[in-house]
Amino acid sequence: MVKKKVSSGIPGLDRLLNGLFIGDNVVLYDDAGSLAYPFCMKFIQASHQQEKPIVYVSFDRSPKNLIQTLGPLADNPQLTILDCFTNGKGDKAEVFNKFYEKNGAQWPYQIIRVTDPWKPDTVLDAIDALHRTLSGDVRFVMESLTGMQDLWEGEDQILKFYSHSCPRLYEMDTIAYWIVEKNAHSGRLRAHINQIAQVAVDLTMTQGRSCIKILKADKRYPADLGIPVPYFCENGEIRLRKSGTKKAVILDLGQAVKAFRSHQGMSQRKLARLAGVTPSTISQIENNNVFPSLPALYRIAENLSVDVASFFRPRIPGPKDIFSSDESVRIIRSDLDKNSVEIAQLTPPDLDLPMDAFLITVLPGKRLNAHFMVHKGPELGHLVSGRLDLVLDNRAQDMSAGDTIFLGKDFPSQWVNPLTEPATLFWINMKAQ
């Protein structure tokens, strides 16, 4: 049976997903704690326009707070709020129960207070009982899996509830939005969630810019799967980059700092000490929560042996086969004479590749009294031009153009270019698997 395609209320998202279908469980991973709500609001608005029943399951907001958040969208007789907050996180407090002293017949919406929301089976039964009173393809917003975990005290209960409810909602021809605060859950739980969901979406905020990334879209194979797509909210509308336009350029200072630090095999604590900042500051910089001052940025670059400009090299997101010369990064080893050797990393350091490639140039007549790499793992080099003499394992050796060297555990203690022309090496550092 072919499932019916419907709108999410956001044309750009509909294009990105190649459609939203009846039966979809849509997981919204919220990186900032506030990014998923505009998407849910547009979904509710579209469902209202399509005259479909809407059920909002709330663990994190009181009915009063939720209604104020919904604003005009609450003025809908097809809206039902399943209140798991008042007797849950609200701890049956009088201030929340007073809401129910109003005359419910005056409300355009329906509110059902779940008696024992700390029992997952009770919540599941309440959803089933409510669904039986509704007709057509019912729409659900589940706020949120993170709130459920806080109340139910453990990921195992969350996984059990999610594993049971998702297939049932699919069979009942619903569409359900699930909000998940990404950093509040383990990778194990997220992997299980993705396996069961029909659609998984990652929402992030990087350097003041919001991006959406489709992690999974079952049976529809979107062209931009796994690629961050910038979006912005304006006057209640969510606009995504249109298909067919030039791909967005990503500038990610935090990721660049982290990549260069990892490449050097340096801990956050050590970099913080060398740069004169706290380890917490380095962590926040790498997570793009704060931006370093200009002097601190220069100290970080100096101690990571790179040019400051290397942190700001733009790149096109998504899979690539060819890296342009503009994407190469100059590496500066503070313990080596910059007038003796030039090191350029050819592969972008922030990509998860099985190896890193470099072009090493030892200038004419120069001597290096240490290996030019700081790397834990095998290395392979090919001398493209010139000649090099080296000391390896206390033995003098030499390389001519066309020779290749493999380094396992031992590394040269000396490199010498005896000629009056540069010696150029193509060098590969292999990463541990």
QUIVEN-V547144 format. One record per pair of residues at least 4 apart in sequence whose ideal C-beta (glycine too) atoms are under 8 Angstrom apart, sorted by the first residue. I is the first residue (numbers start at 0). J is the second residue. D is the distance in whole Angstrom. If there is no record, write none. Layout:
BEGIN
I_J_D ; I_J_D
END
This chain:
BEGIN
2_20_4 ; 2_21_5 ; 2_22_5 ; 2_23_8 ; 3_20_7 ; 3_21_5 ; 3_136_7 ; 4_18_4 ; 4_19_7 ; 4_20_6 ; 5_19_6 ; 5_20_7 ; 5_21_6 ; 5_45_8 ; 5_49_7 ; 5_136_8 ; 5_174_7 ; 6_10_8 ; 6_13_6 ; 6_19_7 ; 6_45_5 ; 6_49_8 ; 7_12_5 ; 7_13_6 ; 7_16_7 ; 7_19_5 ; 7_38_8 ; 7_41_7 ; 7_42_6 ; 7_45_7 ; 8_41_4 ; 8_42_5 ; 8_43_8 ; 8_44_5 ; 8_45_3 ; 8_46_8 ; 9_13_7 ; 9_38_7 ; 9_41_5 ; 9_237_5 ; 9_239_7 ; 10_14_7 ; 11_15_6 ; 11_230_7 ; 11_237_7 ; 11_238_6 ; 11_239_3 ; 11_240_8 ; 11_241_7 ; 12_16_6 ; 12_19_8 ; 12_38_7 ; 12_211_7 ; 12_237_7 ; 12_239_6 ; 13_18_6 ; 13_19_6 ; 14_239_8 ; 14_241_7 ; 14_242_5 ; 15_211_7 ; 15_213_6 ; 15_221_6 ; 15_223_6 ; 15_228_6 ; 15_239_6 ; 15_242_8 ; 16_198_7 ; 16_213_6 ; 16_216_5 ; 16_219_6 ; 16_221_6 ; 17_216_7 ; 17_219_4 ; 17_220_7 ; 17_221_5 ; 18_219_6 ; 19_23_6 ; 19_25_7 ; 19_174_7 ; 19_198_7 ; 20_174_8 ; 20_197_7 ; 20_219_8 ; 21_136_5 ; 21_172_5 ; 21_173_8 ; 21_174_6 ; 22_168_8 ; 22_169_5 ; 22_170_8 ; 22_172_6 ; 22_173_7 ; 22_174_7 ; 22_197_7 ; 23_169_8 ; 23_174_5 ; 23_175_8 ; 23_197_4 ; 23_198_5 ; 23_217_8 ; 24_165_5 ; 24_168_6 ; 24_169_7 ; 24_175_5 ; 24_177_6 ; 24_195_7 ; 24_196_5 ; 24_197_5 ; 24_198_7 ; 25_174_7 ; 25_175_7 ; 25_176_5 ; 25_177_7 ; 25_196_7 ; 25_197_7 ; 25_198_4 ; 25_199_8 ; 25_200_7 ; 26_177_5 ; 26_179_6 ; 26_192_6 ; 26_193_7 ; 26_196_5 ; 26_198_7 ; 26_199_5 ; 26_200_7 ; 27_34_8 ; 27_35_4 ; 27_38_6 ; 27_39_8 ; 27_176_6 ; 27_177_7 ; 27_178_5 ; 27_179_7 ; 27_200_5 ; 27_202_6 ; 28_179_5 ; 28_181_4 ; 28_189_7 ; 28_199_7 ; 28_200_7 ; 28_201_5 ; 28_202_6 ; 28_214_8 ; 29_33_7 ; 29_34_5 ; 29_35_4 ; 29_178_6 ; 29_179_7 ; 29_180_5 ; 29_181_6 ; 29_202_5 ; 30_34_7 ; 30_181_5 ; 30_182_7 ; 30_201_7 ; 30_202_6 ; 30_203_4 ; 30_204_6 ; 31_202_8 ; 31_203_7 ; 31_204_5 ; 32_180_6 ; 34_38_8 ; 34_202_4 ; 34_203_8 ; 34_204_7 ; 34_209_6 ; 35_39_6 ; 35_143_8 ; 35_176_8 ; 35_178_5 ; 35_202_6 ; 36_40_6 ; 36_68_8 ; 36_178_8 ; 37_41_7 ; 37_232_5 ; 37_235_8 ; 37_237_6 ; 38_42_6 ; 38_176_7 ; 38_200_8 ; 38_202_7 ; 38_237_7 ; 39_43_6 ; 39_140_5 ; 39_142_8 ; 39_176_6 ; 39_178_7 ; 40_44_6 ; 40_69_8 ; 40_72_7 ; 40_235_8 ; 41_45_6 ; 41_237_6 ; 42_46_6 ; 42_138_7 ; 42_140_7 ; 42_174_8 ; 42_176_6 ; 43_47_6 ; 43_53_6 ; 43_55_8 ; 43_69_7 ; 43_72_5 ; 43_78_8 ; 43_138_7 ; 43_140_7 ; 44_48_7 ; 44_72_6 ; 45_49_6 ; 46_51_4 ; 46_53_5 ; 46_138_4 ; 47_51_8 ; 47_53_7 ; 47_72_6 ; 47_75_5 ; 47_77_7 ; 47_78_8 ; 50_77_7 ; 51_77_7 ; 51_135_6 ; 51_136_6 ; 51_137_7 ; 51_138_5 ; 52_77_5 ; 52_79_7 ; 52_133_4 ; 52_134_7 ; 52_135_7 ; 52_137_5 ; 52_138_7 ; 53_75_7 ; 53_77_6 ; 53_78_5 ; 53_79_7 ; 53_137_8 ; 53_138_5 ; 53_139_8 ; 53_140_7 ; 54_79_5 ; 54_80_8 ; 54_81_6 ; 54_126_7 ; 54_129_6 ; 54_130_8 ; 54_133_8 ; 54_137_6 ; 54_138_7 ; 54_139_5 ; 54_140_7 ; 55_65_7 ; 55_69_8 ; 55_78_7 ; 55_79_7 ; 55_80_5 ; 55_81_7 ; 55_139_8 ; 55_140_5 ; 55_142_7 ; 56_81_5 ; 56_83_6 ; 56_122_8 ; 56_126_7 ; 56_139_7 ; 56_140_7 ; 56_141_5 ; 56_142_7 ; 57_61_8 ; 57_62_7 ; 57_65_5 ; 57_80_6 ; 57_81_7 ; 57_82_6 ; 57_83_6 ; 57_84_5 ; 57_142_5 ; 58_83_5 ; 58_84_6 ; 58_87_6 ; 58_88_7 ; 58_116_7 ; 58_142_6 ; 58_143_6 ; 58_146_3 ; 58_147_6 ; 58_149_8 ; 58_150_6 ; 59_84_7 ; 59_88_7 ; 59_142_6 ; 59_143_6 ; 59_145_8 ; 59_146_4 ; 60_64_4 ; 60_65_4 ; 60_68_7 ; 60_84_6 ; 60_142_7 ; 61_65_7 ; 61_82_8 ; 61_84_5 ; 61_85_7 ; 61_89_6 ; 61_95_5 ; 61_98_7 ; 62_66_6 ; 62_80_6 ; 62_82_5 ; 62_84_8 ; 62_85_7 ; 62_95_8 ; 62_98_5 ; 62_110_5 ; 63_67_6 ; 63_95_8 ; 63_98_5 ; 64_68_6 ; 65_69_6 ; 65_73_8 ; 65_80_6 ; 66_73_5 ; 66_80_8 ; 66_108_8 ; 69_73_4 ; 69_78_8 ; 72_78_8 ; 73_78_6 ; 73_107_8 ; 73_108_6 ; 74_107_5 ; 74_108_8 ; 75_107_6 ; 75_108_6 ; 76_107_5 ; 76_108_7 ; 78_107_8 ; 78_108_4 ; 78_109_7 ; 79_108_7 ; 79_109_5 ; 79_110_7 ; 79_111_7 ; 79_129_6 ; 79_133_8 ; 80_108_6 ; 80_109_7 ; 80_110_5 ; 80_111_7 ; 81_111_5 ; 81_113_6 ; 81_125_6 ; 81_126_7 ; 81_129_7 ; 82_86_8 ; 82_110_6 ; 82_111_6 ; 82_112_5 ; 82_113_6 ; 83_87_5 ; 83_113_5 ; 83_116_4 ; 83_122_6 ; 83_150_8 ; 84_88_6 ; 84_89_5 ; 84_95_7 ; 84_116_8 ; 85_89_4 ; 85_91_7 ; 85_92_8 ; 85_95_5 ; 85_96_6 ; 85_98_8 ; 85_99_8 ; 85_112_6 ; 86_91_5 ; 86_112_7 ; 86_113_6 ; 86_114_6 ; 86_115_7 ; 86_116_6 ; 87_113_8 ; 87_116_4 ; 87_117_6 ; 87_150_5 ; 88_146_7 ; 88_149_7 ; 88_150_6 ; 89_95_4 ; 91_95_8 ; 91_96_7 ; 92_96_7 ; 93_97_6 ; 96_100_8 ; 99_103_7 ; 99_110_8 ; 99_112_7 ; 101_105_7 ; 101_106_7 ; 103_109_8 ; 103_110_7 ; 106_110_7 ; 111_125_7 ; 111_129_7 ; 113_121_7 ; 113_122_6 ; 113_125_5 ; 114_121_7 ; 115_121_5 ; 116_121_7 ; 116_122_6 ; 116_150_7 ; 117_150_6 ; 117_151_7 ; 118_122_7 ; 119_123_6 ; 119_147_8 ; 119_151_6 ; 119_156_6 ; 119_159_7 ; 119_160_4 ; 120_124_6 ; 121_125_6 ; 122_126_7 ; 122_147_8 ; 122_160_7 ; 123_127_6 ; 123_160_7 ; 123_163_6 ; 123_164_6 ; 124_128_6 ; 125_129_6 ; 126_130_6 ; 126_139_8 ; 126_164_7 ; 127_131_7 ; 127_167_7 ; 128_132_7 ; 129_133_7 ; 130_137_6 ; 130_171_6 ; 130_173_7 ; 133_137_5 ; 136_172_5 ; 136_173_6 ; 136_174_7 ; 137_171_7 ; 137_172_8 ; 137_173_5 ; 138_173_7 ; 138_174_5 ; 138_175_8 ; 139_168_7 ; 139_173_6 ; 139_174_7 ; 139_175_4 ; 139_176_7 ; 140_175_8 ; 140_176_5 ; 140_178_8 ; 141_175_6 ; 141_176_7 ; 141_177_5 ; 141_178_7 ; 142_146_7 ; 142_178_5 ; 143_147_7 ; 143_177_7 ; 143_178_4 ; 143_179_6 ; 143_180_7 ; 144_148_6 ; 144_157_6 ; 144_161_7 ; 144_177_6 ; 144_178_7 ; 144_179_5 ; 144_184_8 ; 144_192_8 ; 145_149_7 ; 145_178_7 ; 145_179_6 ; 145_180_4 ; 145_183_5 ; 145_184_7 ; 146_150_7 ; 147_151_6 ; 147_156_8 ; 147_157_6 ; 147_160_7 ; 148_152_8 ; 148_153_7 ; 148_154_6 ; 148_156_8 ; 148_157_5 ; 148_183_7 ; 148_184_7 ; 151_156_4 ; 151_157_7 ; 151_160_8 ; 152_156_7 ; 153_157_7 ; 154_158_6 ; 154_184_7 ; 154_185_6 ; 154_187_8 ; 154_188_5 ; 155_159_6 ; 156_160_6 ; 157_161_6 ; 157_188_7 ; 158_162_6 ; 158_188_6 ; 158_191_6 ; 158_192_8 ; 159_163_6 ; 160_164_6 ; 161_165_6 ; 161_177_8 ; 161_191_8 ; 161_192_6 ; 161_195_7 ; 162_166_8 ; 162_191_7 ; 162_195_6 ; 163_167_7 ; 164_168_6 ; 165_169_6 ; 165_175_8 ; 165_195_5 ; 165_196_7 ; 166_170_6 ; 166_195_8 ; 167_171_6 ; 168_173_5 ; 168_175_5 ; 169_173_8 ; 169_197_7 ; 177_192_8 ; 177_196_7 ; 179_183_8 ; 179_184_7 ; 179_189_8 ; 179_192_7 ; 180_184_7 ; 181_189_7 ; 181_201_7 ; 184_188_5 ; 184_189_6 ; 185_189_7 ; 186_190_6 ; 187_191_7 ; 188_192_6 ; 189_193_6 ; 190_194_6 ; 191_195_7 ; 192_196_6 ; 192_199_7 ; 193_199_5 ; 193_214_6 ; 193_215_6 ; 196_215_6 ; 196_217_8 ; 197_215_8 ; 197_216_8 ; 197_217_4 ; 198_213_8 ; 198_215_6 ; 198_216_5 ; 198_217_7 ; 199_213_8 ; 199_214_4 ; 199_215_4 ; 200_211_6 ; 200_212_7 ; 200_213_6 ; 200_214_7 ; 201_211_7 ; 201_212_4 ; 201_213_8 ; 201_214_6 ; 202_209_7 ; 202_210_8 ; 202_211_6 ; 203_209_7 ; 203_210_5 ; 203_212_7 ; 203_227_7 ; 204_208_7 ; 204_209_5 ; 204_210_8 ; 205_210_6 ; 205_249_8 ; 205_251_6 ; 205_253_8 ; 205_287_5 ; 206_250_7 ; 206_251_7 ; 206_252_7 ; 206_253_8 ; 206_287_5 ; 206_290_8 ; 208_229_6 ; 209_229_7 ; 209_230_6 ; 209_231_7 ; 209_232_8 ; 210_227_4 ; 210_228_6 ; 210_229_5 ; 210_230_7 ; 211_227_7 ; 211_228_5 ; 211_230_5 ; 211_239_7 ; 212_225_6 ; 212_226_7 ; 212_227_5 ; 212_228_7 ; 213_221_5 ; 213_223_6 ; 213_224_5 ; 213_225_7 ; 213_226_8 ; 214_224_8 ; 214_225_7 ; 216_220_7 ; 216_221_5 ; 216_224_7 ; 220_224_7 ; 222_242_7 ; 223_228_6 ; 223_242_8 ; 223_317_8 ; 225_317_7 ; 226_246_8 ; 226_316_5 ; 226_317_4 ; 227_247_7 ; 227_249_7 ; 227_316_5 ; 228_239_6 ; 228_240_5 ; 228_247_7 ; 229_239_8 ; 229_240_6 ; 229_247_5 ; 230_237_6 ; 230_238_6 ; 230_239_4 ; 230_240_7 ; 231_237_8 ; 231_238_6 ; 232_236_7 ; 232_237_5 ; 232_238_8 ; 233_238_7 ; 240_244_6 ; 240_247_6 ; 246_315_5 ; 246_316_7 ; 246_317_7 ; 247_315_8 ; 247_316_7 ; 248_313_4 ; 248_314_7 ; 248_315_6 ; 249_313_7 ; 249_314_6 ; 249_315_7 ; 249_316_5 ; 250_311_6 ; 250_313_5 ; 251_255_6 ; 251_287_7 ; 251_349_7 ; 252_256_6 ; 252_284_7 ; 252_287_7 ; 252_290_7 ; 252_310_5 ; 252_311_7 ; 253_257_6 ; 253_284_6 ; 253_285_5 ; 253_286_6 ; 253_287_4 ; 254_258_6 ; 254_285_7 ; 254_287_8 ; 254_349_5 ; 255_259_6 ; 255_309_7 ; 255_310_4 ; 255_311_8 ; 255_312_8 ; 255_348_7 ; 255_349_6 ; 256_260_6 ; 256_281_8 ; 256_284_6 ; 256_285_5 ; 256_299_6 ; 256_303_7 ; 256_310_6 ; 257_261_6 ; 257_285_4 ; 257_349_8 ; 258_262_6 ; 258_348_4 ; 258_349_4 ; 259_263_7 ; 259_303_4 ; 259_304_8 ; 259_305_5 ; 259_309_7 ; 259_310_8 ; 259_348_6 ; 260_265_5 ; 260_267_7 ; 260_270_5 ; 260_281_8 ; 260_285_8 ; 260_303_6 ; 261_265_8 ; 262_348_5 ; 262_355_7 ; 263_303_6 ; 263_304_7 ; 263_373_6 ; 264_373_7 ; 264_374_7 ; 264_375_6 ; 265_269_5 ; 265_270_5 ; 265_302_8 ; 265_303_7 ; 266_270_7 ; 267_271_6 ; 267_278_5 ; 267_281_5 ; 267_282_6 ; 267_285_7 ; 268_272_7 ; 268_278_5 ; 269_273_6 ; 270_274_6 ; 270_281_6 ; 270_299_7 ; 270_302_6 ; 270_303_7 ; 271_276_5 ; 271_277_6 ; 271_278_4 ; 271_280_7 ; 271_281_5 ; 273_298_7 ; 273_302_4 ; 274_281_7 ; 274_295_6 ; 274_298_4 ; 274_299_5 ; 274_302_6 ; 275_295_7 ; 275_298_6 ; 276_280_4 ; 276_281_6 ; 276_291_7 ; 276_295_6 ; 277_281_8 ; 278_282_6 ; 279_283_6 ; 280_284_6 ; 280_289_7 ; 280_291_7 ; 280_295_8 ; 281_285_6 ; 281_299_8 ; 282_286_6 ; 283_288_4 ; 283_289_4 ; 284_288_8 ; 284_289_6 ; 284_290_7 ; 284_291_5 ; 284_299_8 ; 291_295_4 ; 291_296_5 ; 291_299_6 ; 292_296_7 ; 293_297_7 ; 294_298_6 ; 295_299_6 ; 296_300_6 ; 296_307_6 ; 296_310_7 ; 297_301_6 ; 297_307_6 ; 298_302_6 ; 299_303_6 ; 300_305_5 ; 300_306_7 ; 300_307_4 ; 300_309_7 ; 300_310_7 ; 301_331_8 ; 301_333_7 ; 302_333_8 ; 304_330_6 ; 304_331_5 ; 304_332_5 ; 304_333_6 ; 304_373_8 ; 305_309_4 ; 305_310_8 ; 305_328_6 ; 305_329_7 ; 305_330_6 ; 305_331_6 ; 306_328_8 ; 306_329_5 ; 306_331_7 ; 307_311_8 ; 308_312_7 ; 309_328_4 ; 309_329_7 ; 312_325_8 ; 312_326_6 ; 312_328_7 ; 312_347_8 ; 314_326_6 ; 314_347_6 ; 314_349_7 ; 315_319_7 ; 319_350_8 ; 322_326_5 ; 322_327_8 ; 322_345_6 ; 322_346_6 ; 322_347_6 ; 326_347_5 ; 327_343_5 ; 327_344_6 ; 327_345_5 ; 327_358_8 ; 328_343_7 ; 328_344_5 ; 328_347_8 ; 328_348_6 ; 329_341_8 ; 329_342_7 ; 329_343_6 ; 329_344_8 ; 330_342_4 ; 330_343_7 ; 330_344_6 ; 330_357_7 ; 331_337_6 ; 331_342_8 ; 332_340_8 ; 332_342_7 ; 332_371_7 ; 332_373_8 ; 334_369_6 ; 335_339_6 ; 335_340_6 ; 335_367_6 ; 335_369_7 ; 335_371_6 ; 336_340_7 ; 336_365_7 ; 336_367_8 ; 337_341_8 ; 338_362_7 ; 338_365_8 ; 339_361_7 ; 339_362_6 ; 339_365_4 ; 339_366_7 ; 339_367_6 ; 340_359_7 ; 340_360_7 ; 340_361_5 ; 340_362_7 ; 340_365_7 ; 340_367_6 ; 340_371_6 ; 340_414_8 ; 341_359_7 ; 341_360_4 ; 341_362_7 ; 342_357_6 ; 342_358_8 ; 342_359_6 ; 342_360_8 ; 342_371_6 ; 343_357_6 ; 343_358_5 ; 344_348_6 ; 344_355_6 ; 344_356_7 ; 344_357_5 ; 345_356_4 ; 345_357_6 ; 345_358_6 ; 346_350_7 ; 346_352_6 ; 346_354_8 ; 346_355_5 ; 346_356_5 ; 348_355_7 ; 352_430_8 ; 353_429_7 ; 353_430_6 ; 353_432_7 ; 354_427_5 ; 354_428_6 ; 354_429_5 ; 354_430_6 ; 355_427_7 ; 355_428_5 ; 355_430_7 ; 356_425_7 ; 356_426_7 ; 356_427_5 ; 357_372_8 ; 357_424_8 ; 357_425_8 ; 357_426_4 ; 357_427_8 ; 357_428_7 ; 358_423_7 ; 358_424_7 ; 358_425_6 ; 358_426_7 ; 359_371_6 ; 359_380_7 ; 359_423_7 ; 359_424_4 ; 359_425_8 ; 359_426_5 ; 360_421_5 ; 360_422_7 ; 360_423_5 ; 360_424_8 ; 361_365_6 ; 361_367_7 ; 361_385_8 ; 361_387_6 ; 361_414_6 ; 361_416_4 ; 361_421_7 ; 361_422_5 ; 361_424_8 ; 362_416_7 ; 362_421_6 ; 363_416_6 ; 363_418_6 ; 363_419_5 ; 363_420_6 ; 363_421_6 ; 364_416_6 ; 364_417_7 ; 364_418_8 ; 364_419_7 ; 365_415_8 ; 365_416_5 ; 366_413_7 ; 366_414_7 ; 366_415_5 ; 366_416_8 ; 367_371_6 ; 367_413_7 ; 367_414_4 ; 367_415_8 ; 368_412_7 ; 368_413_6 ; 369_412_7 ; 369_413_8 ; 370_410_4 ; 370_411_5 ; 370_412_7 ; 370_414_8 ; 371_414_7 ; 372_378_6 ; 372_410_7 ; 372_426_7 ; 372_428_6 ; 374_378_6 ; 374_428_5 ; 375_431_8 ; 376_428_6 ; 376_429_6 ; 376_430_6 ; 376_431_6 ; 377_405_7 ; 377_406_7 ; 377_407_6 ; 377_428_8 ; 377_429_5 ; 378_405_7 ; 378_406_4 ; 378_410_8 ; 378_426_7 ; 378_427_7 ; 378_428_5 ; 378_429_7 ; 379_403_7 ; 379_404_7 ; 379_405_5 ; 379_406_8 ; 379_426_7 ; 379_427_5 ; 379_429_7 ; 380_403_7 ; 380_404_5 ; 380_406_8 ; 380_424_5 ; 380_425_7 ; 380_426_5 ; 380_427_7 ; 381_401_8 ; 381_402_8 ; 381_403_5 ; 381_404_8 ; 381_424_7 ; 381_425_5 ; 381_426_8 ; 382_386_8 ; 382_387_6 ; 382_398_5 ; 382_399_7 ; 382_400_6 ; 382_401_7 ; 382_402_5 ; 382_403_8 ; 382_404_8 ; 382_422_7 ; 382_423_7 ; 382_424_6 ; 383_400_7 ; 383_423_4 ; 383_424_7 ; 383_425_6 ; 384_400_5 ; 384_420_8 ; 384_421_7 ; 384_422_7 ; 384_423_5 ; 385_400_6 ; 385_416_6 ; 385_418_6 ; 385_420_6 ; 385_421_6 ; 385_422_3 ; 385_423_6 ; 386_397_7 ; 386_398_7 ; 386_399_5 ; 386_400_7 ; 386_416_7 ; 386_417_6 ; 386_418_5 ; 386_422_6 ; 387_397_7 ; 387_398_5 ; 387_414_6 ; 387_415_7 ; 387_416_6 ; 387_422_5 ; 387_424_7 ; 388_395_7 ; 388_396_7 ; 388_397_5 ; 388_398_8 ; 388_413_8 ; 388_414_8 ; 388_415_4 ; 388_416_8 ; 388_417_6 ; 389_395_8 ; 389_396_6 ; 389_397_7 ; 389_398_7 ; 389_411_4 ; 389_413_6 ; 389_414_5 ; 389_415_7 ; 390_394_7 ; 390_395_6 ; 390_396_8 ; 390_411_6 ; 390_412_5 ; 390_413_4 ; 391_396_6 ; 391_406_8 ; 391_409_6 ; 391_410_8 ; 391_411_5 ; 391_412_8 ; 392_409_5 ; 398_402_4 ; 398_404_6 ; 406_410_6 ; 406_411_8 ; 416_421_7 ; 416_422_5 ; 418_422_7
END
